[in-house]
């Protein structure tokens, strides 16, 4: 299998900054949900979604097949669950915890799991 990986100067720091913004947004969104506050229009939601999409786009550019890997498909599932969370206040709390547990599980899974492609093989790192 050929290695398919692209890089650019500063990519690592870009992803570090995006990840930090994502965590700030996540904490703010979590605080709002746990405190029963509305989510619409909060800067934390914008920070979380914007930085998450930025990280996903960096991953898609870096590895063109990212969206057919477990990690990439999980991001799409999390975005779908987030839309549900925003539109359905009655289910916000369980959806928040589901997204959080799904994120942590996939982020810390072995590379052969995260990079497994539904075409039948894992990408070579």
Secondary structure by P-SEA (a helix, b strand, c coil): cbbbbbbccaaaaaaaaaaaaaaaaaaaaaaaaaacccccccaaaaaaaaaaaaaaaaaaaacccccccaaaaaaaaaaaaaaaaaacccaaaaaaaaaaaaaaaaaaccccccccccccccccc
